[in-house]
């Protein structure tokens, strides 16, 4: 595998990570707000 392919793969992976990770945090914040900030039931 050449260097250009590795750089493209890494950039695509980082863009996907930046797009997906904040949405996961938002879902977590919504769950905490619905529970009035208390710990989620286990």
C-alpha positions as CSV (number, residue, x, y, z in Angstrom):
1,X,0.0,0.0,0.0
2,X,1.4,3.3,-1.0
3,X,1.7,6.4,1.2
4,X,-1.1,8.4,-0.5
5,X,-3.6,5.6,0.2
6,X,-2.6,5.5,3.8
7,X,-3.0,9.3,4.1
8,X,-6.4,9.2,2.4
9,X,-7.5,6.4,4.7
10,X,-6.4,8.2,7.8
11,X,-8.0,11.5,6.8
12,X,-11.3,9.7,6.0
13,X,-11.2,7.9,9.3
14,X,-10.6,11.0,11.2
15,X,-13.4,12.9,9.5
16,X,-15.8,10.0,10.2
17,X,-14.6,10.0,13.9
18,X,-15.2,13.8,14.2
19,X,-18.6,13.4,12.6
20,X,-19.8,10.4,14.8
21,X,-18.2,11.1,18.2
22,X,-20.0,14.4,19.0
23,X,-23.4,12.8,18.2
24,X,-22.7,10.0,20.7
25,X,-21.9,12.7,23.3
26,X,-25.1,14.5,22.5
27,X,-27.2,11.3,23.0
28,X,-25.5,10.9,26.3
29,X,-26.3,14.4,27.4
30,X,-30.0,13.9,26.3
31,X,-30.2,10.8,28.5
32,X,-28.7,12.7,31.5
33,X,-31.1,15.6,31.0
34,X,-34.1,13.3,30.8
35,X,-33.0,11.7,34.1
36,X,-32.8,15.2,35.6
37,X,-29.0,14.9,35.8
38,X,-29.1,11.8,38.0
39,X,-27.1,8.7,37.2
40,X,-28.8,6.4,34.8
41,X,-30.5,3.3,36.3
42,X,-28.5,0.1,36.1
